[in-house]
Amino acid sequence: MKNLFATSLIAFLLSTTSENCFAQWTPVYQDINTVYGDAAFPTDNTGYVTAADSAGAVVLYTNDGGSTWSKKYISGWSYISKIAMTDSLTGYLIKSGVPVQLLKTSDGFTTYSIHNLDSCYAVMSLELINDSTGFYLNNETRLRKFKNSGTNFFHVFDTLSEGQNLQFTSSSIGYLDNGTRLLKTIDGGSTWNYVNNTLGFYTASFRFADSLNGYFHDGDNIYKTNNGGVSFTFQFNFPGATTFSALGNYCMAANNIGNVAYTTDGGITWQQEITGINWISSETYILKNTPGGDYFLFSEFCGEIRKRQPIVAGISNVSDKDHMILYPNPTTDCIIVKSDVEVKKISISDQYGKVVKDIEGKENQICIGGLMSGLYFVTLIDKDGRTSIKKLVKK
């Protein structure tokens, strides 16, 4: 009778909890003898996860959305600090040490070249402007820029106290935190200025969904800015968050026990989800998304990688009504954008989240003949701040 009562009680609690079942998070790679570091998913099918095992530093590679993985070892390296990709084949690895080493590949890490940079004990962030230029943040105090694929590097900051997070939302706009303050560049990192000198909280992590909308965490609470860090509003209480991943109106945060909180409507509502991922101790759980909204979750010592399919089909919108129509799609040159609301801004982003075109106000015809062939996202923001997002294929 006691067992029957306990079973009934558990079933009742599971049926009434606000947290969703972890059956949606599927293990796609398991190896307790491997430690995991960072990841990049430049397409829905192509992904890279940096790791290390008894044989040395290795990049785990998938070309089928995580169903199968292969290993590509990096000769002479025992670990990898960060990874960043510009497309499915071209990207960089960086390793802290004396000296810092920057590795570039153009064929998915089958072959690569390595350049020595400065020295540091930890690389906090690696961000790319294009396939030959990028920035990295080291030792929490120093921001560096490299050009010519690492042949040259330059000191940007040497006395940045407690810098943790660096992100470029486009080739010109980037953000960098200083714990309680936020810096911004609008010229590709040539100059940086404080956009907010007193955030009102200490930043543990942040992630911008576009050039204006970003999510911040202070260890207990999630905050959002919709004006590039000038002001913030409280969003949700979610203790222990370690990383964010954001795309359009969708944002997900992972905490230090491997569970997540997410919004699909730009922060209006939030839900929590138990992922069921292996938990050894409280540590940083890494959350990465594909352009289409699949999410991958792992930590250094959990021994597995889990995947979640998109919670909604495609990228969800704040508004229940679809305010935008665009055609022709696919296109080779120009598209027509039609909307039944007053448009404040239209932006076009590539599949890696970089804004490639911004249009203020309503413009019926937008020409994209100069863009490379591929998948893009067209974002329409109306006068009330509601967002509609459409996928666009450029032939």
DATADA-V897916 format. One record per run of one state. SS is the DSSP state (H for helix, E for strand, L for the rest). FROM is the first residue (numbers start at 1). TO is the last residue. Records with the same first field share a line. If there is no record, write none. Layout:
SS->FROM-TO / FROM-TO
This chain:
L->1-1 / 17-18 / 21-21 / 31-34 / 41-46 / 54-55 / 63-69 / 74-81 / 86-90 / 96-96 / 98-100 / 106-112 / 117-119 / 121-122 / 129-133 / 139-141 / 151-151 / 158-165 / 169-169 / 171-173 / 178-181 / 186-192 / 197-204 / 209-213 / 218-220 / 226-232 / 238-240 / 248-249 / 256-259 / 264-270 / 274-284 / 290-294 / 300-303 / 309-323 / 328-330 / 332-333 / 340-342 / 351-354 / 361-364 / 368-373 / 383-386 / 395-395
H->2-16 / 22-24 / 148-150
E->19-20 / 25-30 / 35-40 / 47-53 / 56-62 / 70-73 / 82-85 / 91-95 / 97-97 / 101-105 / 113-116 / 120-120 / 123-128 / 134-138 / 142-147 / 152-157 / 166-168 / 170-170 / 174-177 / 182-185 / 193-196 / 205-208 / 214-217 / 221-225 / 233-237 / 241-247 / 250-255 / 260-263 / 271-273 / 285-289 / 295-299 / 304-308 / 324-327 / 331-331 / 334-339 / 343-350 / 355-360 / 365-367 / 374-382 / 387-394
